[in-house]
Amino acid sequence: MTGLEKIISRIQEEAEASAAQKLDAARAEADRIVAEAKAACEAADAEASEKIDAMKTSIDSRTASSAEQSRRITLLQAKQEIIAEILEEALKKLREEDTEHYFLTMEKILKAYALPENGEIYFPAADLKRMPAGFEKKIQAAAKEKGGSLTLGKEPGKIEDGFLLVYGGVEENCTLKALMDAKKDSLQDKVNEILFL
């Protein structure tokens, strides 16, 4: 081998060694880039998975909350309907009481609502017809207890049940429906306590 061939051979060896070194470095760099990309993909996948899990948990929670709210609203509506039916049934029973018990109830209401003034009391036509003997005296006694007086109106009041108290042109509606409406909230609360608590 001549000197030139030796030089060419050495240059070629050096070039091959340099190329192999550069190729190894390029492979190492490519491996590093692939590893970084793979790690980035795994991190992005984990982050996406966490976000999906969080969204699912949030949606599940909102769905459960919405279902619970709907259940509560439905239950409340059912309770209100039951309470309204019970109050309506109670009003019906009061209206249909026998004469003795009905007028005992009227006497209790009168004692509660009579004022210490002079006035008149009006009953519906049906009640005037079935009014027990001596009830007018009970009216006067109840008014007197309050420091007033009441005269029984001979004309029937335009009401279905109960009575109207009239003091100087001011009417106090003591019909059963009006009294129940006035106490509706407390009556509903009591029925609710009895049935549902």
C-alpha positions as CSV (number, residue, x, y, z in Angstrom):
1,M,0.0,0.0,0.0
2,T,1.4,3.3,-1.0
3,G,1.4,6.4,1.1
4,L,-1.5,7.9,-0.8
5,E,-3.6,4.8,-0.3
6,K,-2.7,4.8,3.4
7,I,-3.8,8.4,3.6
8,I,-7.0,7.7,1.8
9,S,-7.6,4.6,3.9
10,R,-7.0,6.6,7.1
11,I,-9.3,9.4,5.9
12,Q,-11.9,6.9,5.0
13,E,-11.6,5.2,8.4
14,E,-11.8,8.5,10.2
15,A,-14.8,9.5,8.0
16,E,-16.5,6.2,8.8
17,A,-15.7,6.6,12.5
18,S,-17.0,10.1,12.4
19,A,-20.1,9.1,10.5
20,A,-20.7,6.2,12.9
21,Q,-20.2,8.6,15.8
22,K,-22.6,11.1,14.3
23,L,-25.1,8.3,13.5
24,D,-24.9,7.1,17.1
25,A,-25.5,10.7,18.3
26,A,-28.4,11.1,15.9
27,R,-29.9,7.8,17.0
28,A,-29.5,8.8,20.7
29,E,-31.1,12.2,19.9
30,A,-33.9,10.5,18.0
31,D,-34.4,8.1,20.9
32,R,-34.5,11.1,23.3
33,I,-37.0,13.0,21.2
34,V,-39.2,9.8,20.9
35,A,-39.0,9.3,24.7
36,E,-39.9,12.9,25.4
37,A,-42.8,12.7,22.9
38,K,-44.0,9.5,24.4
39,A,-43.8,11.0,27.9
40,A,-45.6,14.1,26.7
41,C,-48.3,11.9,25.1
42,E,-48.7,9.9,28.3
43,A,-48.9,13.1,30.4
44,A,-51.5,14.5,28.0
45,D,-53.4,11.2,28.1
46,A,-53.3,11.2,31.9
47,E,-54.4,14.8,32.0
48,A,-57.3,14.2,29.6
49,S,-58.3,11.1,31.6
50,E,-58.3,13.2,34.8
51,K,-60.4,15.9,33.1
52,I,-62.9,13.2,31.7
53,D,-63.1,11.7,35.2
54,A,-63.7,15.1,36.8
55,M,-66.4,15.9,34.2
56,K,-68.1,12.6,34.7
57,T,-68.1,13.0,38.4
58,S,-69.5,16.6,38.0
59,I,-72.2,15.4,35.6
60,D,-73.1,12.4,37.8
61,S,-73.3,14.7,40.8
62,R,-75.5,17.2,39.0
63,T,-77.7,14.4,37.6
64,A,-78.1,13.0,41.1
65,S,-78.8,16.4,42.6
66,S,-81.4,17.1,39.8
67,A,-83.1,13.8,40.4
68,E,-83.2,14.3,44.1
69,Q,-84.6,17.8,43.6
70,S,-87.3,16.4,41.3
71,R,-88.1,13.7,43.8
72,R,-88.5,16.3,46.6
73,I,-90.7,18.5,44.5
74,T,-92.9,15.6,43.6
75,L,-93.1,14.5,47.2
76,L,-93.9,18.0,48.3
77,Q,-96.7,18.3,45.7
78,A,-98.1,15.0,46.8
79,K,-98.0,16.1,50.5
80,Q,-99.7,19.4,49.7
81,E,-102.4,17.6,47.7
82,I,-103.0,15.2,50.7
83,I,-103.1,18.0,53.2
84,A,-105.5,20.0,50.9
85,E,-107.8,16.9,50.7
86,I,-107.7,16.5,54.4
87,L,-108.6,20.1,55.1
88,E,-111.4,19.9,52.5
89,E,-112.7,16.8,54.1
90,A,-112.6,18.5,57.6
91,L,-114.5,21.4,56.2
92,K,-117.1,19.0,54.7
93,K,-117.5,17.2,58.1
94,L,-117.9,20.5,59.9
95,R,-120.7,21.5,57.5
96,E,-122.4,18.1,57.8
97,E,-122.3,17.9,61.6
98,D,-125.6,17.2,63.3
99,T,-127.5,20.2,64.6
100,E,-126.3,19.9,68.2
101,H,-122.6,19.7,67.4
102,Y,-122.8,22.3,64.6
103,F,-124.3,24.9,66.9
104,L,-121.8,24.0,69.6
105,T,-119.1,24.8,67.1
106,M,-120.9,28.1,66.1
107,E,-121.0,29.0,69.8
108,K,-117.2,28.4,70.2
109,I,-116.5,30.5,67.1
110,L,-118.8,33.3,68.3
111,K,-117.0,33.4,71.7
112,A,-113.7,33.8,69.9
113,Y,-114.8,36.5,67.4
114,A,-117.4,38.6,69.2
115,L,-116.3,42.1,69.9
116,P,-117.0,44.4,72.8
117,E,-119.4,46.4,70.6
118,N,-123.1,46.4,69.7
119,G,-123.8,44.6,66.5
120,E,-125.8,42.0,64.6
121,I,-125.2,38.4,63.7
122,Y,-126.5,36.8,60.4
123,F,-126.8,33.0,59.8
124,P,-127.6,31.3,56.4
125,A,-131.3,30.4,55.8
126,A,-130.7,26.7,56.4
127,D,-129.1,27.4,59.8
128,L,-131.9,29.8,60.8
129,K,-134.4,27.0,60.2
130,R,-132.6,24.4,62.3
131,M,-131.3,26.8,65.0
132,P,-131.9,25.1,68.4
133,A,-134.3,26.8,70.9
134,G,-132.4,29.0,73.2
135,F,-129.5,29.5,70.9
136,E,-130.3,33.2,70.6
137,K,-129.7,33.5,74.3
138,K,-126.3,31.9,73.9
139,I,-125.5,34.5,71.2
140,Q,-126.5,37.3,73.6
141,A,-124.5,35.7,76.5
142,A,-121.4,35.3,74.4
143,A,-121.6,38.9,73.3
144,K,-122.1,40.1,76.8
145,E,-119.0,38.2,78.0
146,K,-117.0,40.3,75.6
147,G,-118.7,43.5,76.8
148,G,-120.9,44.0,73.7
149,S,-124.3,42.9,72.5
150,L,-125.6,41.1,69.4
151,T,-129.0,41.0,67.8
152,L,-129.9,38.0,65.6
153,G,-130.7,39.2,62.1
154,K,-134.0,37.8,61.0
155,E,-133.1,38.0,57.3
156,P,-130.7,35.2,56.3
157,G,-127.1,36.0,55.4
158,K,-126.0,35.2,51.9
159,I,-123.6,32.6,53.1
160,E,-123.4,28.8,53.0
161,D,-122.5,28.1,56.7
162,G,-121.2,29.8,59.8
163,F,-122.3,33.4,60.4
164,L,-121.5,37.1,59.7
165,L,-120.9,39.6,62.5
166,V,-121.8,43.2,61.6
167,Y,-120.5,46.0,63.8
168,G,-121.3,49.5,62.5
169,G,-121.3,48.4,58.9
170,V,-118.1,46.4,59.2
171,E,-118.5,42.7,58.5
172,E,-116.6,39.9,60.1
173,N,-116.8,36.8,57.9
174,C,-117.1,33.8,60.2
175,T,-118.1,31.2,57.6
176,L,-116.3,27.9,58.0
177,K,-114.4,28.4,54.7
178,A,-113.3,31.9,55.7
179,L,-112.1,30.7,59.1
180,M,-110.2,27.8,57.6
181,D,-108.6,30.0,54.9
182,A,-107.5,32.4,57.6
183,K,-105.9,29.6,59.6
184,K,-104.8,27.7,56.5
185,D,-101.0,27.9,57.1
186,S,-101.2,26.7,60.7
187,L,-103.7,24.0,59.8
188,Q,-101.4,22.8,57.0
189,D,-98.5,22.7,59.5
190,K,-100.5,20.7,62.0
191,V,-101.7,18.2,59.4
192,N,-98.1,17.9,58.1
193,E,-96.8,17.2,61.6
194,I,-99.4,14.5,62.2
195,L,-99.0,12.8,58.9
196,F,-95.4,13.3,57.8
197,L,-93.2,14.1,60.9
